[in-house]
Amino acid sequence: MKLNLPFVLLFCIYTAIAQSPMEKGFKLLETGQFAAAELFFESYLEKDPANKTAQICYGRAMGLNGEPKKANTLFARLLETYPGDFEIQINYNESFLWIKDYQTAKPLYADLVTQNPDNFGAILGYANTLSNLMEYENALHWVEKALAIQPGNEGAEVSRKYMRLGYANSLVNGQKYEKGKAQLNTILTDFPEDKEALLNLANLFLITKAVDSAKATYRRYATSPKDSITALNGIALAEHINEKDKKALSVAEIAMTKVTELNDPALLERTLERYVQALIWNRKFKSASQQIDSLFRAYPNKTWVHALNATLGLYTSDAKKGIESYDAILAQDSASFDGNLGKANALFAADQIDEAYNAAFKTLEIFKNQKDAMGFIEKLNAIHTPSIEEHAAYTFDNGNNIAFYTTTRADISLSTKFRTTVSYSYRTTENTETLNKAESHVLLAGLAYRLLPKTKLTTIFGFNNSISSTASYTQPVLDIKLQLQPFKLQNLNLGYQREVQNFNADLTELEIVQNHYGLDYNLGTNFDLGWYTQLMHTQQTDGNRRNLLFTSLYYNLLRKPALKTGINFQYITFKAQYPTIYFSPEQYKAVEIFVDMRGKFSGKTTYMVSAASGLQQVEQETQTTIFRAETSLQHQFSKRFSANLYAKYSNIASATAAGFEFTEVGLKLKWLLTKKPLFFTKLGN
């Protein structure tokens, strides 16, 4: 926060008695009528051009009337005529504050206070200069010195208030929240219920998600009809942060009703902005779009309307709209925080990762240590930082098969477009009734390349070495997948996979290699309905053929926690039937209803619970009930280490046989090996 609070040095009063013809000009300066004062002293100097006092007053009037550079030049000329003159020097120094050249003013004031250690005006001017340079601790030290000279001086106390506001803001940006709160509370001690301090305190509570404290502070602020509307706008945001979007919209609607009773255009704009935001938070996209169209007509090219349009674009998966809107904001204000960080988020949504990184870095260049920008970069880093994952699991079924497997996988991103993967899997399985055992070792290496935004090609190649009591062999395995988003809210995956059946010891012995040709398609909507479909054709080395169709129509009931329900249908056919070897019916059908919930216990602990139940039918046999469930708990121990504990159960027949029941429990661990991606320095930071 840069402050420009020049103190008014009314030195002219000291000569008012001797210079009574200028008394009117002095009063004009005292009362802030700078334009009239400038005309007065300009006229006076025509009669007495050499009068030093008149020239100084003329310079002050001119500088404070919007011509600071001319005033600075005038004072510089006067110093040549009167070298070392205190009155001229202090006005010359102050003129640099008017033109916002604080770096030049700082050494001039430092020299002045050294020569005049007890001069109130010089010390206060130095304090204000340091404050404008954001050297708040030093500024507060000097303003206290000024107040020691003139206790209770109103101008100095106001300056100290703004220094503390600036200092609090810098502390909050540096995430030193308690120290920032202490500065704001000190202001409230000096200026009880000060409006600016209360708003900054409420904002601090919003940043730290202390929602109840934020709402209480806004209620303190609401002491007039106008201030009550500002408070309602803040409370609506607090409700959104508290994940109570319906309540946020209700509060925003109250504010809209109240603001129409006042004639305050600026407050109306802020209230309209919050109201449309609340519509978007509640996914009332049609109403929000209509409001935004109306606002564009009423407020053409206003940055806050562009920001609303961008937010709507991101909520509706229209990243292009978001980028265009943020570009419109930056065209008007290249240093806009919302424009720069908003564009970074829009570029990320558009899968333009390098550009998103650079937009975030630019935000940090303008807003040092800004929490949201740093958090955004950390999010990108977590995606691209080299990592290693360990996955271990134990399974058992009602066919007396048990298995243990572990997979170790390392991922290294060489750029935002190019990722390499290496993994090793070990699986051992045994039938406790027949005592048949088998084990397999799978070594894989993979490459993933982002061909275009929203288009990625992944290739994994390796070998599967399987050993059982009667067989030992090595087979190549391959997995190729093309992932793309052909249209907004649509995802399409095309793939080929070659794998070896190793689910249990009996299947491992058969050395059945499967060649899968698949297609996955997901269609989302902005009204919470979605449709997922998977088609797969499998050719096996034993001559068999399998066709699979899985389709799911689902609806998002809640956003937080994410609650989804829907209906699944699965249809499988096999060319040949080998019922004594593996599950391979001529026809299999299953219909089930599912519920899926995902949420968080805290900022670091998340959970997932999913269950489905329905009916299945193998060929023309009697329908039977199916049930499957899965749950997991994940905890983020640090920014670089997380763990996921899970369990799942299924009796769906397509696993291996009708009447089959399968249970798995497992643990997944993930480490980020470095603090930043390997390519981080190439991106300008």
MARTINU-144214 format. One record per residue: x, y, z negated of N, C-alpha, C in turn. Coordinates in steps of 0.02 Angstrom, whole numbers, plus 50000, padded with zeros to 5 digits. Atoms other than C-alpha are relative to their C-alpha. Layout:
<sites>
XYZXYZXYZ ...
</sites>
This chain:
<sites>
500434994150000500005000050000500445006150000 499614993949997500805016350054499585005849976 500374994550029500305031549957500305006550024 499764993449982500425049550011499625005049958 500354995850048499945060049860500445005949981 499554994450015500965076149872499715004349945 500224995650053500885086649716500005007250027 500044993049978500415104949738500435004249953 499544996050040501825115849678499815007350006 500254993149996501035132449639500505004949969 499484995550024502645141649613499825007350013 500164993149980501875156949697499665003849943 500364996750055500875160349538500485004249958 499524996450041502465165649451500135007150026 499874993349971502625180549570499365003650016 500644997249982500775184349582499915007149975 500094993350027500855199449469500395005150040 499594995349961502275207349566499805000450072 500165000349928501575202049733499244999950007 500735000050000499725206149707499685000150068 500315000349934499395208849894499904992850026 500065007049977499615189749915499544995849955 500405003750048498445185049772499454995950034 500535003649964497045180249893500284993650032 499695005949969498225168349985500174994749949 499865004950052498775160249822499384996049981 500635003350019496965156549778499764995250054 500195004549945496645149249950500414993549997 499585006050007498115137449923499774995849941 500215003550061497535133049747499364996050012 500655003349989495785128549807499994995550061 499965004749944496385118249956499735002650065 500244997149937495795130350091500615001750044 499354999249968497365127550192499975003750067 500054996549936496755133650362499955007549989 500074992850015496215150350287500655002749971 499374997850029497835151350187500535001050054 499514999349945498865148450345499895006550038 500154993849964497975162750434500185006149957 499854994350044498175174050282500755001549999 499294998750006500045171650264500335001450067 499754998349933500335172050452499905007550012 500144992949992499515189250452500455004249954 499594996250048500475194750297500725000650025 499304999949977502155190050376500115004650059 499934995149946501805201250524500205006849971 499844993650033501935215850400500654999549960 499415000750042503315208650291500354993450017 499735006449976504255195150392500564997249958 499435002550039505715193650272499794997649930 500225001850068504655189850117500064992449991 499875007250011505315173050053499394996349973 500585003250030503795169049947499444998950051 500525000649949502595172450090500184994650051 499795005149952503635161450206499914993049971 500095006550032503615147150080499264998149998 500725001350003501735148750056499714998650069 500215001249931501485149650244500184992950022 499785006849984502495133650264499564994749967 500435004850035501465124750132499314999650032 500664999949970499825130350208500004996550068 499955003049934500395125150382500084992449995 499875007250007501035108150324499394996249976 500605003350027499465104050225499395000850045 500544999049952498385109950370500104995850063 499935004749944498995096050485500585001350046 499424998749959500625103050552500644999149958 499445001150046501935095150438500685000850033 499354999449967503335094750568500205007350007 499854992949996503205113550595500215002749932 499834997950068503245116150406500704997749982 499345002750014504775104850392500545004250034 499524995949964505675115150525500075006949968 499984993450033505205131450438500414999849936 499635000650062505875125550270500754998850012 499305001249983507475119350352500355006550018 499714993549982507765136750426500105004449938 499954996050060507415144850258500604997749957 499435002450039508725133650175500665002550028 499404997249970510005139950299500105007249976 499974993150023509575157650244500125000449925 499944999950073509435153550058500264993249976 499735006550020510585138550028499964999049924 500045001850070510265129749862499395002849964 500594997250032508625138949829499524994349980 500405005650026507585127249718499304999850031 500694999949975505865132949777499964997650072 499995002149930506315130649960500174992550004 499795007049997507195114049927499444995249981 500515004650022505745106349834499434999650051 500505000249947504525111349971500264996450062 499695003649944505735105150104499964992449988 500045007150016505835088350015499294997450008 500705002349997503945087350000499754999550072 500235000149930503725090950186500164993350033 499855006649973504555074150222499474994949979 500555004350020503155065950123499415001150047 500564998649955501895074750235500084996550067 499895003349935502715067650391500164992549991 499905007050017502915050750303500704997450014 499295002049993504805050650320500284999249930 499835000950071505065043550147500744998349991 499295001850006506805036750181500445006249997 499614993850002507455054250215499875003849935 500174996350061506535061450065500354997149939 499755003250060507235048649942500675002949976 499364997350026509075054549934499965007549984 500084992950015508525072749939499715001049931 500294999650066507435070249786500484997549946 499535002750048508755059649700500525005449981 499534994750013509975074049718499685005749960 500354994550033508665086749662499884998649926 500125001550070508225077649501500654999449961 499355000050034510075075449462500195007149978 499834993050015510295094249471499485003349954 500544997050040508615097849385499654994449960 500265006050034508335083449262499375001249959 500594998650041506945092349167499455003450040 500504996649960505955099149314499434995150017 500585004449990504215091449317499864998850074 500175000649930503885094949501500484995650038 499505004049965505515087449561499944992649981 500055007050023505315071749455499384996650027 500625003049973503505069049509500064998850075 499905000949928503985071649691500434993950015 499575005949992505365058549673499604993649986 500405005950017504145046449591499524998350058 500465001249943502895048749734500374997350061 499595002549943504275046049862500154992649991 499855007050014504795029649780499374995750008 500635003849994502965024249774499844998850074 500135000949929502765027349960500474995050032 499525005049976504305016449988499874993149968 500205006150034503425002949884500514997749947 499555001450056504785003849750499625001749936 500484998150051503415003449621500275000149929 499735000050068504364998749464500415006349987 499594994050007505615012849491499565006250000 500464994349997504195024749537499655001149933 500344999450064503285020849375500485002549946 499504997450048504895024049278500045007650004 499924992849992505035041549352499355003849985 500624996350015503195046049336499905000449924 500034999650073503315041849151500455005649974 499574994450019504765054149141499645006650012 500374993849986503675067349223499475001249946 500524999250051502275064149098500295001449931 499684998250063503505065448955500135007549997 499894992849997503855083149015499345003749994 500664996950003502015087449041499484994649982 500495005250020500955075248939499295001850021 500694998949981499195073049005499905003650066 500084996749935499555081149173499564995850046 500495003849962498085076049280500294997350065 499715002249936499045075449444500484994249991 499525005450012500415064449370499644993649980 500375005950020499145052749291499654996750059 500315002849939498235050849457500544996650043 499465003249962499905047449543500194993349969 499835006350034500305034249412499474994650014 500535004849984498615026149444500114996750068 499915002849933498975024249629500654995950006 499405004150002500725017949593499844993149973 500195006550029499975004449484499564996050048 500405003549950498695000249619500454996850053 499535002649950500104998449745500424994349972 499595005250032501164988349623499594993749990 500445005850008499694976949583499904996450066 500115003049934499394974149768500624996150022 499395003649980501214969449797500094993749958 499955005950043501174957549648499524994650023 500495004849976499594949249713500234996850065 499745002849937500364947349887500574995149987 499465004650018501844939049801499764994349956 500335005250039500614927449710500185000349926 499884998950071501074934749540499365003049971 500674997650013499264935949492499915002849930 500094997550068499384938149304500325006849991 499684993550004500604952549321499595005350037 500424995349963499494960549453499385001949960 500594998750040497984958749339500175004749942 499794995850055498954966849197500055007450022 499954993249975499314982249304499315003150010 500674997449988497494984049352499645001349933 500314998850065496924982249172500295006149965 499704993950028498154995949123499675006250030 500364994449968497315007449249499325001049966 500674999550031495625003349171500045002549928 499914997150066496335008149002500055007650005 499924992749989496845025349069499385003150030 500594997549964495315027349181499444994749993 500515005250011493885016949108499514999450058 500475001749946492825008349242500185003550066 499774997049937493875016049382499794995650058 500295003949944493065010649546500534996350040 499485003349959494655007049643500324994349962 499705005350040495404996949501499534994049995 500485005450004493804986849483499964996050065 500035003549936493734982849669500634995850011 499385003949994495564977449668500004994149953 500035005550047495264966849514499524994650025 500475004949972493754958549595500324996250057 499665003249944494794955049750500514995049975 499525004750030496144947049642499644993649978 500385005850023494834935649565499764995750059 500215003749940494204930949739500594995950027 499415003449973495974926549796500174993949957 499845005650045496234915549643499404995449989 500615004150004494484908249663499704999949930 500344999250065493964914249490499335003450013 500624997349972492224916449558499575003549948 500424996950052491294920049396500295006749978 499694993650020492554933449347499925005250055 500104995349945492414941249520499295002849999 500704997650001490514942149508499885004649941 500084995750058490604949449334500315006950012 499664993649985491824962849395499585004150049 500434996449952490694967249541499385003049964 500584997350038489244969349418500205006249960 499754993950034490304981649318500045005850049 499914994849949490604991049480499335003250020 500664998049973488744992449522499655004949954 500314995050044488315008649432499605005250038 500404995449959487435017549576499704995950057 500305003749944486325012449723500524998150053 499485001349950487805013849843500484994649976 499525004850026489005004449731499694993149989 500325006550010487724990849697499994996050065 499985003549936487694986849883500704997350014 499315002449994489594985849888500114993949956 499935005750045489484974249739499654993850027 500365005749971488174963149823500404996950057 499595002749946489294961649976500574995849972 499465003850032490704956049862499764993649969 500285006050032489604943849767499824994850053 500155004849946489034936049932500634996350021 499375003349983490854932649975500224995249945 499825004350056491144925549802499594993550002 500415006049995489694913449826500254995450056 499725004049945490444907949992500634996449977 499395003150025492124904749910499844994449951 500235005150047491184894849778499604994450034 500325005149959490454884349921499244999849989 500734999550007488674890449888499765004950054 500154995649944488294897250060499285002250004 500714997950000486404897450041499905005949954 500054994450048486574908649889500345006150030 499654994349968487814919449986499555003650049 500464997049952486534922150123499445003749965 500544996750037485184926249996500235006849972 499734993750027486294939649915500105005050057 499894995549943486764946650086499355002950026 500664997549978484924948150132499745005449953 500204994850048484594958049972500385006550015 499594994149984486034969650017499745003450063 500274997149938485304972050192499365003949986 500634996550016483624976850119500155006749965 499844993950038484414989550000500355005250042 499594995149964485614997550124499595004250048 500434996249955484205002950239499685006049965 500294994550038483605014350099500495005849992 499494994950007485235024250103500225002550069 499724997249938485965035450237500764999949994 499285000850006487735028650233500244995450057 499815004149941488365022850405500564995149986 499445004450013490005015650340499794994049958 500245005450043489145005450204499534995450039 500445004149958487844999550330500414995250043 499585004449960489234992750441500284994349959 499715005250043490054983350298499474994949980 500545004550021488374976050246499764995750058 500175003949940487924970750423500534994650012 499465004849990489614962450436499934994149953 500065005550049489364952350276499384995850015 500615003749985487594947550328500114995150057 499875004449943488154940550496500494994549980 499555005250025489594931550411499614994649962 500405004850039488334923450293499584995650046 500375004049951487294917850442500454994650030 499535004849971488834909650517500184994649948 499835004950052489314901450351499444994849993 500575004550006487574893750348499824996650066 500085003249935487754887950529499365002050035 500574997249964486324898650588500285003850061 499614997149945487264901350749499585004050049 500424996449953485824906750858499845007049974 500154993550031485314920650737500625004449998 499384996250003487124925850715500195002750068 499844997849932487394926650903499565005850022 500464994549983485854937450926500195006449963 499794994250039486434949050787500645003150030 499374997649972488174950450864499895003650066 500174996749937487464954551035499705006949987 500304993650018486434968250954500525004949973 499484995750028487954974850860500475002650053 499574997749945488994975751019499675006050036 500354994449968487654987251091500005006149954 500044994450046487524997850934500695002749982 499324997950018489404998250895500504997450051 499565002649947490334995851060500735000349981 499275000750009492124989751042500245001249929 499794999650070492144990450852500374993649981 499605005950015493474978950782499634995049955 500355004750044492344971750647499484995950037 500475003949959491074966450778500384994750039 499575004949966492464958050878500194994449952 499825005050050492984949250717499434995149987 500585004450008491224942550693499934995350059 500055004249940491194936350872500534994650000 499465004950004492864927750844499834994549949 500205004850051492234919450685499474995250025 500515004249971490704913150775500314995150049 499665004449953491824906150911500354994249966 499645005350035492884896450787499534995149966 500495004450032491374889650694499644995650051 500365003949949490594883650857500494996550048 499485003449961492234876250924500135003350067 499864996249939492374889851056500635004149988 499374996650016494214893951030500165005650049 499874994849950494304903851192499675006549981 500344994050022493004916051127500375003249942 499634997350057493994917750966500635003750022 499384996849976495624921651057499855006650034 500174993849964494804934451170499785005549952 500244995050048493974943151023500575002849958 499434997650039495574943950921500475004250044 499604995849954496504950651074499695007050005 500334993549996495204964451083500155004149937 499834996550062495564968750900500725002550003 499294998249998497454968750927500145005450052 499914994649951497264979951080499885006849968 500144993850035496584993150962500475001149941 499574999550058497704989350813500464993949998 499545005649995499234978550842500234997549931 499805002050068499574978150653499424997449959 500585002450037497844971650606500144993149970 499925006550032497944957550479499504995050027 500525004549975496294949950533500154998050072 499865001449930496814951350715500574995150009 499415004349992498524943150695499904993149972 500105006650029498104929150575499394996550030 500585002949967496404926650655500184996950066 499795002749936497224924350823500424993649990 499625006050015498434911850746499544994049989 500485005450012496964901350685499644998050065 500355001549937496084902850854500464996250047 499525003549957497664897350946500104992949976 499955006850027497824882450829499394995850020 500615003649980496014877750865500024998450074 499955001249928496424879151051500584995350016 499455004649992497904867251024500605003250034 499424996449975499164880651074500465001349940 499665000050065500354876850932500585005049997 499454995250000501904886950981499745007149992 500294993350003500834902351007499705001449931 500294999250067499944899350840500555001449949 499434998750044501624898350750500225007350006 499724993349989502234914550828499515005449976 500494995250025500614923750787500025000349923 499955000150073500784918250605500645003449976 499384996650018502604923850599499945007650008 500104992849990502094940750669499595002949942 500404997750057500794942150531500445001149939 499554999350058502154939250401500505005650008 499564994349989503274952250482499665006549977 500374993950019501914965150451499794999849927 500245000850068501244958150287500454995049964 499505004350032502714951250187499684995549948 500215005050051502364935350088499254999449992 500735000450005500504936050128499794992649991 500165006850020499734920650049499674995950056 500375003749949498534915650189500444998350060 499555001249944499844917550325500514994649983 499525005150022501104907350225499664993149995 500365006350003499784894050193499864997150069 500125002449932499384893150378500634996850029 499375002749975501214890450422500164993349965 499905006350036501344877050286499574994550030 500445005049970499854868250366500294997450066 499705002149937500704868150536500634995949987 499395003750017502334862450457499854992949979 500185006650024501484847850371499844995250058 500185004249942500874841650541500634997950038 499435001149957502584842750624500654998449964 499405001750038503824839350483500134992550004 499855007250000504734822450495499724996649938 500335003450056503834809950387500124992550003 499985007350003503874792050330499394997749961 500605002650032502324781950284500104992749983 499985007050020502204765750189499284997849987 500685002650007500614755350200500064992649980 500005006950024500424739450097499294998049983 500685002250012498854728850085499984992549986 500135007150014498194712350020499284998550021 500675001849976496714703450102499844992849982 500235006850010495684688150066499294999450028 500675001149972494114680250140499724993549974 500335006050025492874666350107500194993850040 499745005849964493784655250231500654997649970 499405002050037495184653050103500645002850031 499404996849972496354664350200500205006049956 499744994250035497454676550107500575002850043 499474996949960498674688850183500285006049963 499684993950024499904702150133500375003250058 499624996849946500574714950252500245006949977 499724993450014501634730450246500265003050066 499774996349942502024743650376500385006149978 499604994050012503394756550370500055003850066 500034996149938503234770650496500345006749989 499684993450002504314785850531499795004050061 500204995449946503734800750635500475006050000 499574994149993504874814350701499755004150059 500214995549946504224829150800500625003950023 499434996449972505594835750914499805006950026 500284993549983504474850050967499264999749983 500725000350014502654854750948499644995750052 500325004149947502314844551106500244992850001 499685006549992503454829551084500134996849933 499925003650063503384816750943500244992950013 499765006949995504324800450920499794996249937 500235004350055503784785750811500384993450001 499705006650008504654770250746499654996749941 500335003550055503774757050641500204992749998 499885007250009504064739950569499444997349955 500545003150038502654728450509500184992849985 499915007050020502764712250414499344997549973 500635002950024501274700950386500114992549987 499985007150017501194684350298499294997849982 500685002450012499594674050294500004992549985 500025007050021499094657450218499274998049989 500655002950017497564646250208500114995649939 499875003650063497494640050029499704993049998 500305006749998496464624850077500424995350043 499615004349955497464618250226500745000949989 499304998250013499094626050164500385002050063 499694997649938499414632150341500245007149989 499714993450011500574647250338500275002850066 499704996749942501184659950463500245006949979 499784993250012502124676250467500175003350067 499854996449939502404689750595500395006349983 499604993950005503634703950620499875004150064 500154995749942503154718550733500435006349995 499584994049996504404731850783499775004250059 500284995649949503734746750880500375006650003 499754993249990504384762950953499505003750044 500514996449962503244776351019500205007150017 499924993149978503204792951109499315003150009 500624996349990501804805751105500175006750030 499854993649966501784820651223499365003750015 500584995849985500544834851233500085002750070 499944998049930500314836751421499745007150010 500334993549997499154851651403499655001049933 500414999350060498184859451260499394995350004 500565004750006496894846451205500104993750043 499875006049959497734833051313500674997049978 499395003150026498984820751238500054992850025 499865006949978499784804751304500444996749948 499635003850051500374791751177500184993250028 499775006649977501414776451221500404996749944 499655003950052501974763151096500204993350030 499755006349971503054748351147500424996449947 499605003750048503834734351047499924992550009 500025007349997503894715851004499684997349937 500305003750054502904703950897500334993249996 499695006550011503874689350826499584996349947 500435003850045502734676150748500294993149988 499735006550020503244660550653499474996449959 500455004250040502114646450592500314993149993 499725006750011502334628250543500084996150065 499975003849937502074622550724500215004250059 499834995849942502554637550831500445005849979 499594994050010503794651650847500085003350068 499974996549935503744664750984500085007549989 499944992750000504074682851028499635002650061 500404997149946502864693051132500075007650001 500004992749997502974710851196499305002749984 500634996650014501614722651134500045007250027 500014993549968501064738951211499345003549983 500604996150013499834752851171500085006850035 499984993649963499504767251293499325003349992 500644996550011498194780451256500055007150026 500074993149977497654796451341499425003249961 500504996650042496744808151221499875007050029 500154993549971495844823251291499325002549977 500644996850014494424835451261499765003350064 500214997349935493584837851430499575006249994 500434994250011492314850151361499975001549925 500074998050069491944859351200499594994749962 500335004750045491444847551057499974992950028 499985006749971491874832251162500714997349997 499355003450003493294819851136499964993550039 499985006049958493774806151259500694996849994 499385003850003495094792751235499974994250049 499945005649953495634780851373500634996149981 499415003650023496794766651327500064992950024 499845007049988497634750151358500444997649943 499615002750055498304739051219500124992650011 499815007149999499234722551222500214998149929 499845002050068499234713851053499954992549992 500005007250014499474696650977499544998849940 500455001750055498124688850867500404997049942 499645002750059498864686550693499595001049936 500434998650058497364688850579500084994749946 499875005350048497624671950497500484995050031 499495004749978498824657250510499774995950061 500245004049944497724647050628500025003950065 499994995949939497544661350752500725001650021 499304998649983499404665250742500314994250039 499735005949966499834647450795499794999650073 500265000749933498774648950952500355004550051 499644995349956499864663051024499535003150052 500484996749956498354671851095500185007450007 499844993049986498834688251177499365003250029 500604996449977497424700751202500215006450037 499914993949961497414714351335499345003949997 500604996050010496164727851285500015006150047 500104994049959495524741051407499405003749970 500534996850039494524753851310499875007250016 500224993149994493604770151311499625001949937 500364997250057493064780451160499755006950020 500284993449983491924795451179499585002549941 500384996950054491254807151046499715006650023 500344993849983489984820851078499745003249937 500244996350058489744833750942499525005550022 500454994449986488484847750930500075005249944 500004994850051488274863950834499374999849957 500585000850043486664857550756500054993449961 499855005450047487484843450656499854992950025 500125006649971487024829050772500604997950042 499445002549961488374818150849499874993050027 500085006649969488554802850958500694997350018 499365003249986490044791050965499884993450036 500075006249962490264776951090500694997150014 499395003549982491624763951115499834994350047 500065005549952491754752351265500684996650005 499365003549995493084738751272499924993450038 499965006449964493494724651392500664996849982 499405003550023494724711651329500114993750041 499805006149964495644698551431500524996549956 499575003950043496484684651332500404994950039 499575004849964497904673051380499734992949998 500315006649998496804658051339499454999750052 500504999849947495694663151485499345003049981 500644997250021494304670351382499965007550015 500134992949988493514687451411499495002549949 500474997150048492654698751287499815007050023 500244993249988491574714151315499685002649935 500254997250062491154725651170499715006950013 500324993450001489964740251153499845001849928 500184997450065489864750350994499775007250009 500244993249994488814765950983499685002249934 500224997450064488364777050836499705006950010 500334993450001487114791350822499995002349928 499934997950069487464801550667499795007349990 500214993250017486914817250577500365002249937 499664997250058487884828350457499505003349954 500494997450048486774831150307500275005849960 499674994850040488004841550206500695001350027 499324998349982489644850550236500484999149942 499585000550059490334851150059499584997449942 499565004949968490464837350013499724997950068 500225002149934490394830650190499594993649993 500455005850005488904818850195499694998850068 500235001749933488494809850356499624993449996 500375006249996487214796550396499814998850073 500185001549931486684787650553499854992750011 500155006949981486324771550645500514997550050 499505003049956487584759950727499694994050036 500195006049961487304746950863500624997150031 499425003549973488584733950914499764994050042 500185005549955488474721651059500654997050028 499395003449978489814708651101499814993850040 500085006249961489914695051233500684996950013 499405003749981491224681551266499854995750061 500095004149940491454672651432499954992649981 499995007150021491854655951347499914999649924 500125000750071491344649351178500454994749970 499565004650036492624641351062499845000549925 500234998950069491644640750898500444996649947 499595003450050492834628550813500695003249993 499334996950002494354639350852499965007249975 500104993150023493774657350834499315002350021 500674997349989492174667450835499965002750072 500044998049930491684668951018499304998450029 500685001649977489774668751042499885002950070 500204997449935488984671251211499695007049993 500324993550012488034685751135499965001349925 500044998050070488134695150970499735007149997 500294993350008487084710050913499975001749926 500054997750069487094720550756499745007249999 500264993250010486124735850699500075001649926 499914998250070486544745050539499905007549989 500054993050021486204761250447500595001349953 499424998650041487704769550368499955006849966 499934993650035488104783550245500745000949985 499294998550010489804791850232500065006649963 499904993850040490324804550099500745001149989 499304998150012491984813850087500015006749964 499964993850038492414827049960500635000349959 499404999250042493644832449827499805000649927 500084999250072493784830949640500355006449976 499624994050015495054845049637500355002150064 499644997849941496184854549754500494994950026 499495004849980497384839849758499734992850005 500275006850000496234824749741499364999650040 500585000849957495004819249875499764992749998 500295006750001493864804249892499604998850064 500425002149945492924794550025499614993849979 500435005850013491464782550005499574998950062 500395001649940490644773750152499674993249991 500365006450005489334760050160499524999450058 500465001349945488294751950296499654993349989 500375006350008486944738650297499494999550057 500485001149946485834730850428499914992750015 500135006949978485484715250528500474998250057 499605002549945486554704550642499694993450026 500275006149970486114690550762500534997150046 499535003649958487274677650839499604995750048 500375003449947486554671451005499264999949982 500715000150015484784665450967499854997849928 500095002350069485064661250785499595005149960 500394995550043484074668850643500425006049979 499654994050020484534686550599500224999549927 499754999950068485584688850443500195007149980 499854993350026485964703750333500765001250001 499294998250003487614712750348500095005949952 499844994550045488464724350227500755001150003 499284998450004490124733250229500075006649961 499894994050041490864746450116500755001449997 499314997950006492464756250098500045006149955 499904994150043493124768449970500755001449995 499294998350007494754777849948500065006149955 499844994350043495554790249830500705002350018 499354997349980496964801549887500205005849954 499754994650043498054812749780500645002850031 499424996449975499314825849837500445001749940 499574999050059500694824549707500435006350007 499624993949985501704838449790499865001750072 500114998049931501754847549954500284994850049 499665004849955502824833350023499854992749985 500125007050018502144817649940499274999049982 500705001650015500404809949938499914992449998 500155007250005499634793049897499264999050010 500705001749986498024784649952499884992849980 500195006750023497254769749863499304998550028 500635001449967495844760949956499804992649991 500275006950001494734745449959499434999750049 500565000849954493514738550087499774992750001 500325006649998492314723950105499554999950061 500445000749943491384717150256499784992750007 500235006849982490314702150301499735000050071 500234999849931490024707250481500334994450040 499785006349969490184691950592500545001050052 499534999049945491254699750727500724999549978 499315000550023492794698450616500324993450021 499755006549976493064679750642499444994950009 500525005149994491484669650614499385002249963 500624998650036489684670250558500064997649929 499945001750071489504669850370500665002049970 499334997950022491224677550355499965005849951 499934994450047491664688750207500735001749992 499304997849998493244699150205500095005949952 499854994650048494024710250071500735002150008 499324997449995495544721450079500105005649949 499804994550044496414732449951500695002250022 499364997749975497874743449995500215006749972 499704993850023499004757949958500395003150058 499634996349948499674771250078500385005749966 499584994650026501104782850034500295003950059 499714995949946501734797450138500475005149970 499504994950020503304807950117500165004450061 499714995549950503794823250215500745000449985 499295001050013505664820850235500385006649992 499674993550004506144839150256499485005449982 500464994650018505414855850204499675003150061 500264996949940505164861750382500104995450060 499875003949939505034854350557500715001050026 499334999449973506674851050645500075005650051 499984994849948506214863450782499835006949973 500274993950030505694877150659500395006250022 499604994149984507154888950696499915002350072 500104998149930506744888850881499405004650010 500624996249992505104897650847500055007049971 499924993150019505834913750782500015001249925 499964999050073505934910650595500404994449968 
</sites>
